[in-house]
Amino acid sequence: MNLIDVGASRLARNGLRFAFYGRVSTEDNQDPEASRNWQKSRALTLIEPAGGVIVAEFFDIGMSRSLPWKRRPKANDLLAALTDPNRGFDAVVIGEPQRAFYGSQYSMTMPVFTHYGVGLWVPEVGGAVDPDSEAHDLIMSVFGGMSKGERNRVKIRVRSAMAAQAKIEGRYLGGRPPYGYRLADLGPHPNPGKAADGKRLHQLEPHPEYGPVVQRIFAEYLRGRGHYAIAEALTRDGILSPSQADPTRNRHRTGEGWGKSAVRAILDNPRYTGRQVWNKQRKDEVLLDVENVADGYETKLRWNEEGSWVWSDKIVHEALISVEDFEAAKQIRAAHGHDRKERERIRTKHTYVLRGLLRCGLCGRKMQGQQSGGKPHYRCRYPKDYALANHVQHPDNVYLKEEHLLPVLDSWLAKIFAPHRVGETIRAMAEQATTEAGPKAKAEPESDTARKLAECDAKLETYRAALESGADPVTVSGWIAEVKAERAAVLATARRIQPTPQVQMTDETINNMIQALGDMRVALQRAGREEKARLYSELDLRLTYEPGTKNIRAEMNLDPDINGVTASVRGGT
C-alpha cells in the first residue's frame, strides 16, 4: 500500500478517503504506467465531485484477470487492509470493473467489502455500489461476464491468427529454436507499428555445428541403434547436448551430457522436415481445488494429439531430415511399443512426502519417487537417463526408503523446535543468516541511472522523428532496438545492485515467529502424509542424500513472510 502525501491526507478529512485498485495484464502488450494513469484518472473523475481523495493505491502488473483476488499480490494486500480498523480509507474506487472482476469474482469479493464496512465505487453505476440493490448486482455480474467473454474472444482470435500464419505463411511464431537450428533475420515486422519498435521476422536455418548432429542421430537410429546407445556415443565424442549448447535457456537441466530423453525429443520433432509445425502443446486451466472453486485455476502445459497439430502448407526452412526418414523413425518407435494409441498406461497417484525436496549428493539431481513392495522409495537413475561417458561417477541406481528417513527427520525437527528451544533455534538461524550474507554490490547513484535513461529516451525520440521524416525504416528500426536493449540493461543493472537492508530480529519478531510455528512436535505427530508434505514445503526443507556415508544433509528456511525475516538452519541426520 502506497500512502499519498500528508497534504492529501488533510484534504481527506473533509471528504471520503479512497483506496484505488487497478490492474494491467502484461507489460509486453500494454504500458503499465499509461494503463494505471487512465484507470486512476477515470476513478478520480468519479469521486472528486463528491469530495473524495485517493489516499492509497493498489495496482497489479502482469496479473491475469482470471486470477482470483487472493492470488493477485496487490489485490490480496487490499483484502488484508480491509481487516485493519486503522486502514486509513473509507471506500475503494475502481476505474474499470472489467479489469478488476472476472466471471463471478464480484459476487465472491463484495461480501468481504460489506462485512468490513468498506464501500465500492465504480463509474458504471455512477458512484457507490449498493450491495442490496438487484440492479447494481446485475450490472456488476454483467461486467464480470463481459470480462470473461472478452478474454475468451481474444484467445480465440490470437489462436486463429497464429494457426493461419503457421499454415498459410509458415511463419516462425517464436519460442526456442529446435536443436540443430538457429534463427535467421528476415527483416522488419510487416506491422508498421511493431517494425517501428524494432520487431523483426525470423526463420529457422541449419546450425553449422549442431545441424549435422541431428542428421547423425536419425541415421544411427534408422540403422538400429537405441536412444541410450546414441546418447552414449554423442557424449563420448564430446558433442554438446541441447542443455550444454544453450545453458541459459535450459537452467533446469544438469548439462552433464546427452540424455536419452533428448535423443527421443529430436526424433519426435517434425520441424526437421522443413515444415513449420504449431499447436503441438496447449495450455489448460485446471482447478486448483475441486472442492473450492473460488481458489481459481492454474495453467498446465499439455501435449495435443498429432491430428490437431498445424502444419505449414509448404516447406519454409531448409530440411535436415527427409520426410521419408522421419516417418521411418516414427514407425520404428511405434513398433517398439511407444505408440500410446495402442497402449494406455494406468497411472496410480501416490503421495511422496519429500517430493521435490530430496537431491542426490552425487549428481545434484532431484530424486524421484517410486513405489517398491507397496512402500514409497526415492531413487536416482542418473546413468539410465544420461550417458555413462560423462565425468560423473554414479551407481546405476541410488535408492532411499522413505520409512528410514522420515522418523529421523521428524525427530530432528521436533528437537530443534521444542518449546524450550525454539527461541534459541530462531536466534541461531538469524545469526547464521547474517554471517552467511555476502557483501552487497555497491549501487551506483540514482542520478547516474536517471542520466543514462534520459540519454536513451532522447535517442529514441530522435530515431522516431527520423522515421517519421522518411528515413530508411530498416536502419532506424535497428537503431531503436539497440537503444531499447541498452535501456533495459541499465534498468536491470539498477535492480540487480540495489542494496538490501539488513533486518534485525527483535524480541517481538522472535516471539511472533514462535507463535506462528506452534508446537512442531504435535503438528508432526498429527499430520497425515499430505499435511506433512505441505509442512515440509512451507519450511522450505532441502535434503541431500550422500549414498556413500548414508547421511542426509538438511537445510531449512523459515517462511520469509513471517515479519519479513528469512532464516536458515543446517544439520545432518
C-alpha positions in Angstrom: 0.0 0.0 0.0 1.4 3.4 -1.1 0.1 6.2 1.1 -0.2 9.6 -0.5 1.5 12.7 1.0 0.3 14.5 4.1 -1.4 17.2 2.2 -3.7 14.7 0.6 -4.5 13.2 4.0 -5.5 16.6 5.3 -7.8 17.1 2.3 -9.4 13.7 3.0 -10.7 14.9 6.4 -13.3 17.0 4.5 -14.5 14.1 2.3 -14.3 10.4 1.7 -10.9 8.7 1.7 -10.5 6.2 -1.1 -8.1 3.4 -2.0 -7.6 3.0 -5.7 -7.4 -0.5 -7.3 -6.4 -1.2 -10.9 -4.8 -4.0 -12.9 -2.9 -4.4 -16.2 -2.3 -7.8 -17.7 1.1 -7.8 -19.3 4.0 -5.4 -19.7 4.6 -6.7 -23.2 1.3 -5.6 -24.7 0.4 -2.6 -22.6 2.3 0.2 -20.9 1.7 -0.3 -17.1 2.2 3.4 -16.3 -0.2 4.6 -19.1 -2.8 2.0 -18.0 -2.5 3.0 -14.4 -2.8 6.7 -15.3 -6.0 6.4 -17.3 -7.7 4.0 -14.8 -6.8 6.3 -12.0 -8.0 9.4 -14.0 -11.3 7.7 -14.5 -11.6 6.9 -10.8 -10.8 10.5 -9.9 -13.4 11.8 -12.3 -16.0 9.7 -10.3 -15.0 10.6 -6.8 -13.8 14.2 -6.9 -17.4 15.7 -7.3 -18.2 14.0 -4.0 -15.1 15.5 -2.3 -13.2 12.2 -2.4 -9.5 11.8 -2.5 -7.3 8.8 -3.1 -5.0 8.1 -0.1 -3.8 4.6 -1.1 -3.1 2.7 -4.3 -3.1 -1.0 -5.2 -2.1 -1.7 -8.8 -1.4 -5.2 -10.1 1.0 -5.5 -13.0 1.3 -8.6 -15.1 -1.6 -10.4 -13.4 -4.3 -12.1 -15.5 -7.9 -11.1 -14.8 -8.8 -14.8 -14.4 -6.7 -15.0 -11.2 -8.9 -14.6 -8.1 -8.1 -11.6 -5.9 -6.3 -13.6 -3.3 -3.8 -14.7 -5.9 -3.1 -11.2 -7.2 -0.4 -9.6 -4.9 -1.9 -6.1 -4.7 -5.5 -7.2 -4.6 -4.6 -9.6 -1.8 -2.9 -6.7 0.0 -6.1 -4.7 -0.4 -8.2 -7.5 1.1 -5.8 -7.7 4.0 -6.0 -3.9 4.5 -9.8 -4.2 4.8 -9.4 -6.1 8.0 -7.4 -3.3 9.6 -9.6 -0.8 11.6 -6.9 1.8 11.0 -6.7 1.2 7.3 -6.8 4.9 6.5 -9.5 4.8 3.8 -13.3 4.5 3.8 -14.0 3.1 0.4 -12.4 1.6 -2.7 -12.7 3.0 -6.2 -12.1 1.0 -9.4 -11.5 2.8 -12.7 -12.7 -0.1 -14.9 -14.6 -3.1 -13.4 -13.8 -5.4 -16.3 -10.1 -5.3 -15.3 -10.9 -5.9 -11.6 -13.6 -8.6 -11.8 -13.7 -11.7 -14.0 -16.6 -14.1 -14.1 -18.1 -14.5 -10.7 -15.3 -12.7 -8.8 -17.5 -9.8 -7.8 -20.1 -12.0 -6.1 -17.3 -13.6 -4.1 -15.5 -10.3 -3.2 -18.2 -7.8 -2.5 -19.4 -9.6 0.7 -15.9 -9.0 2.2 -16.2 -5.3 1.5 -19.7 -5.3 3.1 -18.6 -7.2 6.1 -15.8 -4.7 7.0 -18.0 -1.7 6.1 -15.9 -0.5 3.2 -17.8 0.9 0.1 -17.0 0.1 -3.5 -17.3 2.8 -6.2 -17.3 2.2 -9.9 -18.0 4.5 -12.8 -20.6 2.1 -14.4 -23.1 2.7 -11.5 -22.2 6.4 -11.1 -20.9 6.1 -7.6 -21.1 3.6 -4.7 -22.3 0.0 -5.4 -25.3 -0.8 -3.3 -24.9 -4.5 -2.2 -28.6 -4.7 -1.5 -29.6 -3.5 -5.0 -30.6 -6.1 -7.5 -29.9 -3.7 -10.3 -26.3 -3.0 -9.1 -25.7 -6.7 -8.6 -26.9 -7.4 -12.1 -24.7 -4.7 -13.6 -21.6 -5.9 -11.9 -22.3 -9.5 -12.8 -22.8 -8.5 -16.4 -19.4 -6.7 -16.4 -17.8 -9.9 -14.9 -19.3 -11.9 -17.7 -18.2 -9.4 -20.3 -14.7 -9.6 -18.9 -14.6 -13.3 -19.2 -16.1 -13.2 -22.7 -13.6 -10.6 -23.8 -10.7 -12.8 -22.6 -12.1 -15.8 -24.4 -12.6 -13.8 -27.6 -9.0 -12.5 -27.5 -7.7 -16.0 -27.0 -9.8 -17.4 -30.0 -8.7 -14.5 -32.3 -5.0 -14.9 -31.3 -5.0 -18.7 -31.8 -6.9 -18.4 -35.1 -4.4 -15.8 -36.4 -1.4 -17.9 -35.3 -2.9 -21.0 -36.9 -3.3 -19.2 -40.2 0.2 -17.7 -40.0 1.7 -21.1 -39.4 -0.3 -23.0 -42.0 -0.5 -20.4 -44.9 2.6 -18.3 -44.4 4.7 -20.9 -42.5 5.7 -18.0 -40.2 8.1 -18.7 -37.3 5.9 -17.8 -34.2 8.6 -17.6 -31.6 9.9 -20.0 -29.0 13.2 -21.7 -28.7 14.7 -22.9 -32.0 15.0 -26.7 -32.1 18.4 -28.2 -31.5 20.2 -28.1 -34.9 18.7 -24.8 -36.0 19.3 -21.2 -35.3 17.4 -18.0 -36.1 17.9 -16.1 -39.4 16.7 -12.5 -39.7 14.1 -11.9 -42.4 13.8 -8.2 -42.0 11.4 -5.8 -40.2 8.0 -6.9 -39.0 5.2 -6.4 -41.6 3.2 -4.5 -39.0 4.5 -0.8 -39.2 3.9 -0.2 -35.5 5.9 -3.3 -34.5 8.6 -2.5 -37.1 9.0 0.9 -35.5 9.5 -0.7 -32.1 12.3 -2.9 -33.6 10.3 -6.1 -34.0 11.6 -8.3 -36.8 10.6 -11.6 -38.5 12.8 -14.7 -38.2 13.2 -18.0 -39.8 14.9 -21.2 -38.9 18.2 -22.1 -40.6 20.5 -25.1 -40.0 23.1 -24.5 -37.3 26.5 -25.2 -38.9 27.7 -27.2 -35.8 24.6 -28.9 -34.5 22.6 -29.5 -37.7 24.8 -32.4 -38.7 24.4 -33.9 -35.2 20.6 -34.1 -35.8 21.3 -35.9 -39.1 23.6 -38.3 -37.3 21.0 -39.1 -34.7 18.4 -40.1 -37.3 20.9 -42.1 -39.4 22.1 -44.1 -36.4 18.5 -44.7 -35.2 17.5 -45.9 -38.6 20.5 -48.3 -38.5 19.1 -49.9 -35.4 20.9 -48.1 -32.5 18.8 -47.3 -29.5 18.3 -44.0 -27.7 20.7 -44.8 -24.9 23.5 -46.1 -27.3 23.2 -42.9 -29.4 23.4 -40.7 -26.3 26.4 -42.7 -25.1 28.3 -42.2 -28.4 27.5 -38.5 -28.6 28.7 -37.8 -25.1 31.9 -39.9 -25.7 32.6 -37.9 -28.8 32.4 -34.6 -26.9 29.4 -33.3 -28.8 27.4 -30.7 -26.8 23.9 -31.7 -25.8 21.0 -29.3 -26.1 21.4 -28.2 -22.4 25.1 -27.7 -22.9 24.7 -25.8 -26.2 22.2 -23.4 -24.7 22.6 -23.5 -20.9 20.9 -20.1 -20.4 17.6 -21.5 -21.7 17.9 -24.9 -20.1 18.6 -23.9 -16.5 16.6 -26.9 -15.2 19.0 -29.4 -16.9 22.2 -30.7 -15.4 24.3 -30.2 -18.6 26.3 -33.3 -17.8 25.9 -35.0 -21.2 23.3 -36.4 -23.6 20.2 -37.9 -22.1 18.1 -40.5 -23.9 15.1 -38.1 -23.5 17.0 -35.5 -25.6 17.6 -38.1 -28.3 13.9 -39.1 -28.2 12.7 -35.5 -28.4 14.8 -34.9 -31.5 13.4 -38.0 -33.2 9.9 -36.8 -32.4 10.2 -33.3 -33.8 8.7 -32.9 -37.2 10.2 -29.5 -37.8 13.4 -31.1 -39.0 11.5 -32.0 -42.2 11.4 -28.3 -43.2 7.8 -27.5 -42.4 6.6 -25.2 -39.6 4.5 -27.1 -37.0 2.4 -25.3 -34.4 -0.1 -26.3 -31.7 1.9 -29.3 -30.5 1.1 -28.2 -27.0 -1.7 -26.4 -25.3 -2.3 -24.5 -22.1 -5.2 -25.9 -20.0 -6.7 -24.1 -17.0 -7.1 -26.7 -14.2 -8.9 -26.0 -10.9 -6.5 -25.7 -8.0 -9.0 -27.3 -5.7 -12.1 -29.1 -7.0 -13.7 -28.7 -3.5 -13.1 -24.9 -3.5 -13.7 -23.4 -6.9 -13.0 -19.9 -5.6 -9.3 -20.7 -5.5 -9.3 -20.4 -9.2 -7.2 -22.2 -11.8 -3.6 -23.0 -12.6 -2.2 -23.2 -16.1 -0.7 -26.6 -17.2 1.1 -27.3 -20.5 -0.2 -30.5 -22.1 0.5 -32.3 -25.4 -2.1 -32.2 -28.2 -3.0 -35.2 -30.3 -1.0 -35.3 -33.5 -4.2 -34.8 -35.5 -4.6 -31.3 -34.1 -1.1 -30.1 -35.0 -1.0 -27.3 -37.6 1.5 -27.9 -40.4 2.6 -25.3 -42.9 1.4 -26.0 -46.4 4.8 -25.7 -47.9 8.5 -26.1 -47.0 9.5 -22.9 -45.2 13.1 -23.6 -44.0 15.9 -25.9 -45.0 15.1 -29.5 -44.0 17.7 -31.5 -42.0 15.8 -34.8 -42.5 13.7 -36.1 -45.3 10.0 -36.8 -44.7 10.7 -40.5 -45.6 13.4 -40.8 -42.9 11.2 -39.1 -40.3 8.2 -41.4 -41.0 10.5 -44.4 -40.9 11.9 -43.4 -37.5 8.3 -42.9 -36.3 7.3 -46.4 -37.4 10.3 -47.9 -35.5 9.2 -46.2 -32.3 5.6 -47.4 -32.8 6.9 -50.9 -33.3 8.8 -50.7 -30.0 5.5 -50.2 -28.1 5.8 -46.4 -27.7 2.5 -45.6 -29.5 0.2 -44.5 -26.8 -2.9 -45.0 -29.1 -2.3 -48.8 -28.9 -1.5 -49.0 -25.2 -2.6 -46.7 -22.4 -0.8 -46.7 -19.1 -2.8 -46.9 -15.9 -1.4 -44.3 -13.6 -1.9 -44.5 -9.8 -1.5 -41.4 -7.7 0.9 -41.8 -4.8 1.8 -39.1 -2.2 5.5 -38.7 -1.8 6.1 -36.6 1.3 9.6 -35.5 0.2 8.7 -34.8 -3.4 11.0 -32.1 -4.9 12.9 -31.8 -1.6 15.4 -34.6 -1.8 18.5 -34.5 -4.0 21.2 -37.0 -4.8 24.6 -35.9 -3.4 26.5 -37.4 -6.3 24.9 -35.7 -9.3 22.7 -33.0 -7.6 19.5 -34.1 -9.4 16.2 -34.4 -7.6 15.5 -37.9 -6.5 12.2 -39.3 -8.0 9.5 -41.1 -6.0 8.9 -44.8 -6.8 6.8 -47.5 -5.2 8.6 -50.7 -4.4 6.9 -53.5 -2.5 4.0 -51.2 -1.8 6.2 -48.7 0.0 7.5 -45.3 -1.1 11.1 -45.0 -2.1 13.2 -42.3 -3.7 15.7 -43.1 -6.5 18.2 -41.5 -8.8 18.8 -43.3 -12.1 21.4 -40.9 -13.5 23.2 -43.4 -15.7 19.9 -44.7 -17.1 18.9 -41.2 -18.2 22.4 -39.8 -19.1 25.2 -41.3 -21.0 28.0 -43.0 -18.9 30.7 -41.3 -20.9 30.4 -38.1 -18.8 32.6 -37.5 -15.8 30.1 -38.2 -13.1 30.8 -41.5 -11.2 27.4 -42.8 -10.3 25.9 -46.2 -9.5 23.2 -47.5 -11.8 20.6 -46.7 -9.1 20.6 -44.8 -5.8 17.7 -45.8 -3.6 16.4 -44.5 -0.3 13.4 -45.8 1.7 11.1 -43.1 2.9 10.4 -45.1 6.1 14.1 -44.9 7.0 14.3 -41.2 6.7 11.0 -39.7 8.0 11.3 -40.8 11.6 14.8 -39.3 11.9 13.8 -36.1 10.1 10.8 -35.6 12.3 12.9 -36.3 15.4 15.4 -33.6 14.3 12.7 -31.1 13.7 10.9 -31.8 16.9 14.1 -31.4 18.8 15.2 -28.1 17.4 11.7 -26.7 17.6 10.9 -28.0 21.0 9.0 -25.3 23.1 12.0 -24.7 25.3 14.5 -24.5 22.4 12.6 -22.8 19.6 13.7 -19.3 20.6 17.3 -20.4 20.7 17.0 -22.0 17.3 15.5 -18.9 15.7 18.2 -16.7 17.1 20.8 -19.1 15.8 19.2 -19.0 12.4 19.3 -15.2 12.4 23.0 -15.2 13.4 23.9 -17.7 10.7 21.9 -15.9 8.0 23.7 -12.6 8.9 27.1 -14.4 8.9 26.5 -16.0 5.5 25.1 -12.9 3.9 27.7 -11.8 1.3 28.8 -8.3 0.7 26.3 -6.3 -1.3 27.2 -4.8 -4.6 27.6 -1.0 -4.4 24.7 0.7 -6.1 25.5 3.5 -8.5 24.0 6.9 -7.7 20.4 7.3 -8.8 21.5 10.4 -10.7 23.7 8.3 -13.0 20.9 5.8 -13.7 18.5 8.6 -14.4 21.1 10.3 -16.7 21.6 7.1 -18.7 17.9 6.5 -19.0 17.3 10.1 -20.2 20.0 9.7 -22.8 18.3 6.5 -24.1 14.9 8.2 -24.2 16.4 11.2 -26.1 17.9 8.8 -28.7 14.6 7.0 -29.1 12.8 10.3 -29.7 15.4 11.3 -32.3 15.1 8.0 -34.1 11.3 8.0 -34.1 11.4 11.6 -35.5 13.8 10.4 -38.2 11.4 7.5 -39.1 8.5 9.9 -39.4 10.6 12.2 -41.7 11.1 9.4 -44.2 14.4 7.7 -43.1 15.0 4.1 -44.0 12.7 2.0 -41.6 15.0 -1.0 -41.6 18.1 1.0 -40.5 16.1 3.1 -38.0 14.4 0.0 -36.5 17.8 -1.5 -35.9 18.9 1.7 -34.0 15.7 1.7 -31.9 16.2 -2.0 -31.0 19.8 -1.3 -29.9 18.8 1.6 -27.7 15.9 -0.3 -26.2 18.3 -3.1 -25.3 20.7 -0.6 -23.7 17.9 0.9 -21.7 16.7 -2.5 -20.5 20.3 -3.3 -19.4 20.5 -0.1 -17.4 17.3 -0.9 -15.6 18.3 -4.5 -15.0 21.7 -3.4 -13.6 20.0 -0.8 -11.3 17.6 -3.5 -9.9 20.4 -6.1 -9.5 22.7 -4.0 -7.5 20.0 -2.4 -5.3 21.3 -2.6 -1.8 19.3 -4.9 0.5 18.8 -3.5 4.1 19.8 -5.8 6.9 16.9 -6.9 9.0 17.5 -7.0 12.7 15.4 -9.5 14.7 13.8 -8.0 17.7 12.3 -10.0 20.6 8.9 -9.2 19.3 9.8 -10.6 15.9 11.1 -13.8 17.5 8.0 -14.2 19.6 5.8 -13.8 16.6 7.8 -16.4 14.7 7.5 -18.8 17.7 3.7 -18.3 17.8 3.5 -18.9 14.0 5.4 -22.1 14.2 3.4 -23.5 17.1 4.2 -26.9 18.7 6.2 -28.6 15.9 6.1 -32.0 17.6 2.3 -32.0 17.9 2.0 -30.9 14.2 4.3 -33.7 13.0 2.5 -36.3 15.1 -1.0 -35.4 13.9 -0.2 -34.7 10.3 -1.1 -37.1 7.6 1.1 -37.7 4.5 -0.3 -34.8 2.5 -0.3 -32.5 5.5 3.2 -33.5 6.4 4.4 -32.9 2.8 2.8 -29.4 2.9 4.5 -28.7 6.2 7.9 -29.7 4.9 7.4 -27.5 1.8 6.4 -24.5 4.0 9.6 -25.0 6.0 11.5 -25.0 2.7 13.4 -28.1 3.6 16.3 -29.1 1.3 17.7 -32.5 1.8 20.8 -34.0 0.1 21.4 -37.8 0.4 25.0 -39.0 0.4 24.9 -42.7 -0.7 28.5 -43.4 0.4 28.0 -42.4 4.0 24.2 -42.8 4.1 23.9 -39.4 5.6 21.4 -36.7 4.9 22.4 -33.0 4.8 19.3 -30.9 5.8 18.8 -27.2 5.2 15.7 -25.2 6.0 14.5 -21.7 5.5 11.7 -20.3 7.6 8.8 -18.6 5.7 10.1 -15.2 4.7 6.6 -13.8 5.1 6.9 -14.1 8.9 7.8 -10.4 9.7 9.9 -10.3 6.5 12.7 -12.3 8.0 14.4 -15.2 6.3 16.5 -17.5 8.5 18.1 -20.9 7.8 19.4 -23.8 9.9 21.5 -26.7 8.8 22.0 -30.1 10.2 22.6 -33.7 9.5 20.8 -37.0 10.2 
